[in-house]
């Protein structure tokens, strides 16, 4: 088993203002890395959020921004993060290898371009890229986008971490032995002394996202270097979402999968009237009905995504405006405006462990104490 050495605790980014600057400042002040959800934000909005998240408190966590690769302003948003000197940028719903390869051109960014991945083959490949310092690993438990288009592709975060770590160790072995026959004792030596080899080959740290507390120890022993948390931090008294959204998370015991308009990527959400009325269940996934009639999310007004990535953007210049729905508006209406039956309520498999709305500090302290106790 891999040694557990000072695991990272990171608050993950959620879009449409759910993890905004003011909330991230509170997390950072508690010593936790915090990630602004940059999806669908304008340059001015993101600039304001980064300013709001700034803190001089000793022991503060790092500050990052989560950006969607297919955002219309992706390159400009990256440039803004460079100018504002954030600690890391998380690339979600895709990989921009051009950005990774040119990271050294962004002189002010102290740290990392972090891919968010869900397939071991991609994780193993990028783990050895010298420009990639960390990778966010998200499986089927994660909140919101799941980065797969078919439910058969879903694996747990622990499965993905386990398979990725085995592949990374195997690659280290090949480098160390120049391709010699498998020596199980040598492989165990690599695992037992993994931090040494990780530094030697500049291997990226793996942050396991969406993992329940009961699995922290096993996932850290089997390859992860840290834990990423979204829902448990958001469903707190200080969390940005509307109280009715938080209450719905507390009452829920399960989630459903739905097909989003973003490249048909699956999302994870709570079953509500919006899903019941305007979607139909096909092969375990809720898909929008052929004629989508709900006026609230019927029109694309912001054009936030590149047309090739968003069905709704593609429909703007077509006669049939009933095609698909605007996911951004469907999320804003529930999480920000509190109309929890008139849009999409993103959630996670871990919602079953949430039974109250606590203070953020109490959640953070519990997580930090738990991670500190693991050996």
N, C-alpha and C positions, 0 to 999 in steps of 0.2 A: 504494500500500500504506500502511496505517495505521502511524504510527511506534510502535515498541516502547518504552514508558517504564516502567521499574521494575515489571514484572509481579508480581502477587500470587501467592504460593504458599500454598495452603490444604489442610489435612488435612480430608477430608470425614467426616461422621458415619455410623457404622454401628450399628444397634440391638442389642438384647439384651445390652448390656454390652461389645460388641466395641471401641468407642472410648469407654471410660470415662474418668473424671476423672484417674486416675493416669497413663494413657497420654497423655492430652491435655496434662498438665503437662510430660511429657518432650518432646513436640513443641513446645510453647510455649517451653520453655527453649532450644530450638535455633533460635528465631526464626521459627517457622512458625505460622500461624493453625491452631487446632485446634478441632474440632467434636465435642462430646459427642453420641453417638447416644441421643436421648431416647425413642425409640419403645419402648412397653411398660413404661416405668419408672413407679413410683409417685412421688408428690410427695417422700416422704422419700428415696427412692433417688436421684432427680435432685438433690435438695439436697446429698446427700453427694458425688455426683460433681462438682458445681460446686465445692464446697469443696476436694475433692482436686485439682482442676485449677488452683487459684489459685497464682500464683507472683509473686515480686517481682524476678525476675531482669531485669537491664537488657537491652533489645533483645528482650524476649519477644514472642511472637505473640499475636494476639487470641484471645479465647475465645468460642465460639458453642455453640448447642444446636440439634440437628436434631429437629423435632417433626412428627408426622403429624397433619394437619388433622382426620382422623376419629378421633383418640384420644378416648376417653370423657372424659378430663380435660384436653382441649386448652386451654381457657381458663384453668383453674387452673395448668397448667404454664407458660403464658405469663406469668401473674401472678407465679409464683415466679421466673422468669428476670428479670423486672422488679425484684423485690425483691433478688435476688442480684447485680444489675448485670452481666449478661453483655454482650458487645459486639454480638452478633447472634443472630438466631433464623432458622433455615432452615425454611420451610414445605414439606413434601414430600407427595406424593400428593394434591395439591389446593391451592387458593388460598382464603384467607379474606380477602376484600376488606374486610370489616368491620374486621378487625384492621389492615390497611394504612391504611385511611381514618382510623382512630382512634389511630395510632401516637403522635401528639403528647400523648395522655393518659398515656402511659407515660414519665413525666418522667426516670426514672433510666437508662433504656436509652440509652447514648451513641450507638448506631448503629442497626443496620439490621434490618428485617424483610426477609428474602431469599426470594423465591419460587424454587422449583426447577421449571424449565419445559423442555419439549421441542418446542414448536411456535413457529415464527417469528412468527405473528400475535399470540400472547399476549406474546411477548418484546418485540416492537416497541411494543405498546400500553403495557405496564408500564414499559418503559425510560424513558418520558417522565413517569411518575408521580413527583411531587416527593418522595413518601414512600418511594420504592424507590431505594436507593442502589446495590444490587448484585443480580444475578440469577445463579443457578447454572443452567448450561445442560448438560443431560445427554441424550446420544443413545444409540444402540444398544450402545456399548462399555461403558456404566456397570455398576457392581456392583449386583446385586440388582434392586429395583423399576425398571421401565423406563417407567412412566407411560403406557403404551399398552395397549390390549386386543387388538390385532391385529398380527401380525408384519409385515403390509404397511405399517403406519404407521411402522415403524422407519426412522430416518435416522441417519447418523453425527453426532457432535457437531460436526465441522467443517462438514458440510453445513448444519446448523441455524444455526451461528454465521455462516457466509457469507450465508445468506439473510436472517438477522435484521439483520446489519450493512448490507446493501444497502437494506433497508427503513428502517432508522434514518437512513442517509445521505439517502435519498430524502425522508424527512419533514423533515430539517433543510433540505434544498434548498427544499422548499415553503414553509417558514417564512421562509427568507432572501429568497426571490424573489417571495413572494406568489402562487405558482402559475404562474410564467412558464414558457415552453417550455423543454424540456430543453436545458441547456448543459453538454456533457460536460467542458469546461475548468473550469467552476465546480464541478461534482461532484468532479472530481479535486482541486481546491483544498480542498474540505471534507475529503476523505480525507487529504490530506497534512497538514492542520492540525487533524485530528480532536480532539486534546485540548482545543484552544481552544473548539470548538463544544460539546464534551461538557460543559465547565464552564459555558458560556453558557446552555445549555438544561437543565442539571442532569440529564444522561442517565446512567442506571444503568450501572455497570461489569458486563461479562459475564465470568463465571468458567467456563471450559471444563473440564468434568469427564470423566474417563475417557479422556484423550487420550494416546497413546503418545509417547515423547520425540521420535521422528523427525518428528512433526507439530507440535511446539511453535512453531517459528518461523513456519510458514505460518499457523497458526490465530491467533497473536498479531498477525500482519500483516493478517489479514483480518477483524478485529473483536473478538477476545478481549482482555481486560485482565488475565487471570490464569489460573492452572492449578489445578484441584482434583484431589486425589489421595486414593484410599482404599486399594485393594488393596496397592499397593507399600509403603505405610507400615505396614499391618497385618501383612503377611507379613515381619516382622522379628523378631529375637530378643526385643525388648521388647514386641512385639505381644501383645494380650490373648488371642487365640484359642488353643485347645489345639494342642499341637505336631503332633498327627496331622492336624488341619485344615490347618495350614500346609504340612505335607509333601504333602498331597493337591493343594494349589494348585501346588506346585513340580513335581509329576509331570504335571500336566494340560497339554494342548495346545489344548483347545477347550472350548466351553461349549454348553449347550442352553437352550432357552426352555421355561418351564413356566407353566401358568395358576395364579395364586395365588387364594386365597379372598377377597382384598381387592378387591372391585369387579371381579373378573376381570382385574385388571392383570397383565401378563406380568412374569415375573421371569427373571433369568439365573443359571444355576447349573451345577455340574459334574454329569455323568452318573454316578450311583452305584447301588447295589443298591436303595435306597429308591425312586428314580425308576423303575428297571426293573420292580420288583415291583408298585408301587401306582399307576402312571400308564400311559397309553397314548398313542402318538404319533398326532396328528391334524393334518394340514395344517401340519407343521413345528413343532408345539407339543405338549409333553407335558401331558396333562390328567388329573386324578384319575379312576380307574376308578369306574364307577357305584356299586359297593358298596366303600367304603373300609374295609378290615379291619384296618389296622395299629393295635394298641392304643396305642402310644406317643404318637401325635398325633391320636387319634380323638376325644378329649373336649376341650371348651373349659372351662378351669377358672378363668381369670383375667378373662374378659369385658373385655378391654382395649380393644376397638374398639366404635364405635357399631354397633348391629345392622344398620342399613341399608347399612353398608359391608363387613361381614364375613359371608360365608356361614356360617362356623362358629358365630358368635354367633346368627345367625338360626335355626340348627338346634338350639340348646340346648333349646328348649321343644317340640320336635317329637318324634314317636315314633321317627323314623328318625335315630338318632345316628351312622349311618354316612355321613352327608352331608358331603362335603368333609373338610378336615383343619385342624388348628391350626398355622398357619404359625409363630407365635411359638415353640411348643414344638419344631417341626421345625428351627428355627434354633439354639435353645439346645442341643439334643441334639448337634448337630454342632460348632458353633463353640466352645461353652463346655465341654461334657462330653466332646467328642472322639469321639463315636459316629458316625463319618463316613459310615457306610452305613445309618444309621437316622434320617435326616432330610434337610433341604435344605441343601446347601453352596452358599451364594451365591458368585458369582464374576463375572469381567469378561472381555471379549474380550482384554484385555491380559494375561491369565494366561499366554499363550504366551511373554511376555517375562520371566517370573519363573523363574529356574533355580536359586535358592539362597535361604537364609534369612539375610540379612545383618544387621549392626547398623543400627539406625535412623539413627544419626548419619551413617553412610556414605551412605545413600540420600538424606538431606536435603542433605548437602554436595554430592553430585553434581547434585541438582536445582537448588540455588541457584547453583552455578557455571555450569550450562548456561544458566539464565535470564539470568544476568548477562552471559554472552557474546553473547547474541542482540541484534542491532541491525537 
